[in-house]
Amino acid sequence: YWIIWDLADAMKDIDIAPPIQSRMYQELSNGMLGFNNCLKIADVPFPLPFAQLLGLLLVAFSLLIPVYVIVFTRSPIAGPILSFLLFESIWCLNEVAKELENPFGQDSNDITLTDFHLNFVDSLEDVSMEGHQAMLHHPTMGLDDDFGMSI
């Protein structure tokens, strides 16, 4: 929200065509919409009864899949291998789903918000550097001379 106010305040000092300005506001709006949709997903917890039922079904699957695979394959070599692969694949899918449910945190597989924040600050610093100010004041950067156009 504050970015839009600061951007509107800075527009009087920046010479950018109105269609580009409106596109900036549109992209900021799309970003906020995506952020708010992510917040809705993050704020609604995964239902505990469903998670408990899923855990119970995984235990039942792990107990019944060896019997089913042995009866199905009738092979003392392929049965245990296939049983192990089926069990591990289902269990790994469950673990991936648990990680995707909350990707931020302090675990080894989690995404750190600090890195995202530092990358965002670096991007802001790059845009505000003295060499890039010409791009803000002259968005065509001499392209109108090459094509015989003027703004």
Secondary structure, DSSP 4 states (H G I P E B T S, - for coil): -HHHHHHHHHTTTS---HHHHHHHHHHHHHHHHHHHHHHHHHHSPPPHHHHHHHHHHHHHHHHHHHHHHHHHH--TTHHHHHHHHHHHHHHHHHHHHHHHH--BSSSTTSBPHHHHHHHHHHHHHHHTSGGGHHHHH-TTTTHHHHHT---
